[in-house]
Amino acid sequence: MRRFWIFVALALLAAAPGVVLRQGGAQLSPVANAGIAGLAILAAGFLLSWGVEAAEEHVSRGLALAALALITVLPEFVVDFYYAYHGGQQLGSEYVQFAAANMTGANRLLVGAGWPVIVLLYWWRSGRKSVDLRWDNAVEISYLALGSLYSFVIVLKGRIEWLDALVLFGLFAAYLWRLAKLPTKAAQGDDENEVEQEVGPGAALATLPRARQFAIIAGLAVVAGAIIVSQAGPFAEGLIGAAGTMGLNKFLLIQWVSPLAGEMPEIIIMILFTLALRPGYALGALISDKINQWTLLVGALPLVYSLGAGTLLPLPLDARQGEEFFLTAAQSVFAVTLLLRLRFSLRSAVVLLALFLVQLGIGFVYQHDASRTVQLLTAFAWLYLALSVAMLATCWRQLLEHVRVGLLNRIPVSAPRTPPPAAASPPDGY
């Protein structure tokens, strides 16, 4: 436990400058404000993740992944809500664009970089060229597919409405209900390609009596939540000011820098799980993270926007935002097709990462040419969809199986933990 409290102390020390500056009202340069507040948000994200790690043994494996993913992306949610709320207060302002930038950047960063990193690290650590998922991961894959397909409705409308919020919240509620029906994590056991080994400070916390665990978890949540709420404004405004100071496009800076603070705690923790030879658990948590963002975050944006405006309004998406949303949805669909065989291969990871890095480079090269950027990103979106169709042509039976297992049937304890033998599946696509 001494090690656990040392980590907590280090996290609090990292957050202290941002809290002190916030309380004292001191004004620094925009870059310094963004950096200090971002560090505080990052530290708070770690506090949240350590607490939820300790509670994982008491619920189903899938529900544990969902809880970990939801808690650790709260910083991302709060920053995005800040932009959406102020966009509602100042109708027609650029804050609405920033809300869309933060959301699409977080989603594409998670899938385009976070998922491949797990496979690459696992290959480096073990020499294996794929991460095998379990049959209960069909739940995550199925609901991610549903959320991704519904996102094209939003693209066609060019706005996010309260009805979209109801549909997306309903999807998330159904996802949690389905996860709750799975066997507990302890009853399921670990994957055959994973070693039973808890990692990080949360492992020490899990050794305490349950009552004391929950008391510490609640304390960490309160402290971390207070830090995140207090630093969201300085961080969000600091990024806007920093873009002007450094001569960068505001939309682009917010799209890629802001998600780093929100996503980094979970990605680092999942890297630790991968290095401890638990890649399936790590990848499952990042898939669940994507579901949270693609349902809860997207659905909540028009509600927060309306709260700022004082009346019920749809969140508008202009041409640039609409194209970013289209690209994000297309990437999500392609990512789902790569998981249909319950195996994420090294080749799939390289393709997904390469496509992400190229589109990222396009954004920076043409950051001051919006029309050219939109044209190229649209081409990338159609490329993702074409690749998705090609993948589905070879594994449509697996898609039907995911619908049956993930959405309709309860997975028994005796269900196979890994995919069927290779002979039962068609040759790997990507």
C-alpha positions, 0 to 999 in steps of 0.5 A: 500500500505504501507504493499506492500512496506514493503514486497518489501523492505524485499525482496530487503534486502534478495537479497542485500547480493548476489548482493553485493557479486557479484559486489564486487567479494568476494569469500566465501565457496561453501555452503555460495555462494549457500545459499546467491545466492539462497536466492536472487533468492528466493526473486526475485521470490516473486517480480515477483509473486507479480507483476503478481498477480495484473494483473490477473483480466484483463485476463481469469482465465486460462491465469492468471494462466498460466502467474503466473506460467510462471513468477514465474518459471523464476528463475528455467528456468535461472538456468537450462539454465546456466547448458545447456549453459555451457554444450554446451561450454564444450562438454562432461562435467557434465554440461549436466547432471546437466541441466537434473537433474535440469529439472527432479527434478523441475518437480517431486518436483512440482507434487509429493510434490506441488500438494499434499500439496494443498489438505492436507492443504485444508483438514486441513483448511476446513475438505474437502477431495478433491479439485474440479476443474472447467470445464475450467481446462480441458484445462490445463489437456488436454495440460499437457496430450499431453506434457506428452505423447510426452515426451516418444518420447524423452525417446525413442530417448535418446536426445532432438532435435530442432524438439522436441523444435518446437513441444513443443513450438507449444504445449505451443502456442496452450495452450495459444491461447486456454486459451485466448479464455476463458471468463475473470476471472471476467466474470467467477466468483469464484468456489463454493468451494472458497471464493472471496479473494485476498491474499498476497502483490499483492492484495494491488497493484491491488487496484491502477489505472491500469496505476500505477499498470503496471508501478510498475509491470514493475519495479518489473519485471526489478529488479527481472530479473536483480537479477535472471540473476546476481545470477544464475551463483553463485548459480549454481556453488555454488551447484556444489562446495557444493556437493563436500564439503558435500560429496554428489552426485552432480547430486542428490544435484542439482536435489533437492536443485536447484528447491527449490529456483525456485519453492518455491515462487509460492508454498508459494503463492499457500499455501496462496491461499489454506489457504484462501479457494481458493484451486482450483485456487492454484492447477490450477496454479501448473498444469499450472506451470507443463505445462510450464516446460514440454513444454517451459523448455524442448524445450528450453534446446537443443537450449540453449545447441546449443547456448553454442556450437556455432552450432545446436546440440541435447542435449544428455541424457545418461542412468541415465538422460534418466531414470530420464526423463522416470520416470518424464514422467511416473509420469506426466501421472499418475498425469493427470489420477488423475485429469480426474474427475476434482477432486483431492482427499485426497487419490490421494494426499497421494498416489502421495506424498508417491510414491514421497517420496519413490523414493526420499529416494531411490535416497539418499540411493543409491546416490553413486550406479548409476546402482542400482538407475537406476534399482529402478527408472525404476521400479518406472516408470513402477509402475506409468504407471501401475497405470495410465492404471488402472485409465484409465480403470475406467475413459476413458470417462472423458478422451474423454470429456477432449479432446473434451472440453479442445482442441476443444470447447470454454467453454461458460460463462454458463458452469458448474464450478464444475464436474457433480454430483457424480451419473454421474461419476463412483466411485472414483479410487484413 
